[in-house]
Amino acid sequence: MLGERLTTLVSFEQLKLAAAAVLLSPFLPLLFMGEEYGETAPFLYFVSHSDADLIEAVRNGRRREFSAFAWQGTPPDPQDEATFLQSILNHDLKQQEPHSTLYAFYRHLLQLRKSLPSLRHLSKAQMEVTAIEDANTLCLRRWHADDQTLLVLAFSSVATTVKTTLPQGAWQKILDSSEAKWRGPQAISPESLAPGETLPMSPHAAVLYLKAQEQKS
């Protein structure tokens, strides 16, 4: 009814976590306008009809729709210009914090998706997903040819640790949403990770590791 955006419903750390989950998954990401910088204006349902009967029919339809969901209150008038004006994007937010950092974070995620073969190739057959339920954490290992990445998404509201199961090799951290550069609270995940090591994760953090290329003799 109120057209709330995710920006107004969750924390900044959760916004970055959601961005990593969407942009680093093996699917075509769909971003709603303004999502990439954390738009705060609601997206309300609005119309601009000229027929009075149609206008009233739309109004009544909206009331019936939300009454079926047991919503309290009256939906914003879809024909009222004020409803439309509330929904206009404020692109100036891109120049203000924390929106500018979120915008940069989205751009960085898209660059990683474009530059790393394991993220660029959208193959669910070349992916291993592990859910660690007691830590509210999801691990996604993806690969293509010699390129391998491990994405760890911590949905826990408290710091947690997960036991990793990785192929042999050196794994280097290339992204951590909890770092200061992304206005995060504190990065506690190590810069490198070995198979079988326990990985500490900050609350609502997204961490990406890249497997070092093996030298061919």
HELIX and SHEET records of a PDB file:
HELIX    1   1 LEU A    6  THR A    8  5                                   3    
HELIX    2   2 PHE A   12  LEU A   23  1                                  12    
HELIX    3   3 GLU A   35  TYR A   37  5                                   3    
HELIX    4   4 ALA A   52  SER A   67  1                                  16    
HELIX    5   5 GLU A   81  GLN A   86  1                                   6    
HELIX    6   6 HIS A   91  GLN A   95  5                                   5    
HELIX    7   7 HIS A   99  SER A  115  1                                  17    
HELIX    8   8 PRO A  117  ARG A  120  1                                   4    
HELIX    9   9 LYS A  124  GLN A  126  5                                   3    
HELIX   10  10 GLU A  133  ALA A  135  5                                   3    
HELIX   11  11 ALA A  180  TRP A  182  5                                   3    
SHEET    1   A 6 MET A 127  ILE A 132  0                                        
SHEET    2   A 6 THR A 137  HIS A 144 -1                                        
SHEET    3   A 6 ASP A 147  ALA A 154 -1                                        
SHEET    4   A 6 ALA A 206  LYS A 211 -1                                        
SHEET    5   A 6 TRP A 171  ASP A 176 -1                                        
SHEET    6   A 6 SER A 192  LEU A 193 -1                                        
SHEET    1   B 2 THR A 160  LYS A 163  0                                        
SHEET    2   B 2 THR A 198  MET A 201 -1                                        
END                                                                             
